Amino acid sequence: MRYIWTLFWSLLLSNMIFYVLSSMQGGEYDAVKAAIFGVVFTVIISIIGAVLPSHEEAAE
């Protein structure tokens, strides 16, 4: 379930960032690029979360 929420929020935030930046530059908004960036961001965050130790492991 946490991967679904991570994907949801990364897609939402990446689309928001791409929309704001494209309108500030006067360019054209591309939802496909924003979605690809969101998926790549989700994969990176999931890998980082799997590699880092949890609180229980760090306390030992």
Secondary structure, 3 states (H helix, E strand, C coil): CHHHHHHHHHHHHHHHHHHHHHHHHCCCCCHHHHHHHHHHHHHHHHHHHHHCCCHHHHHC
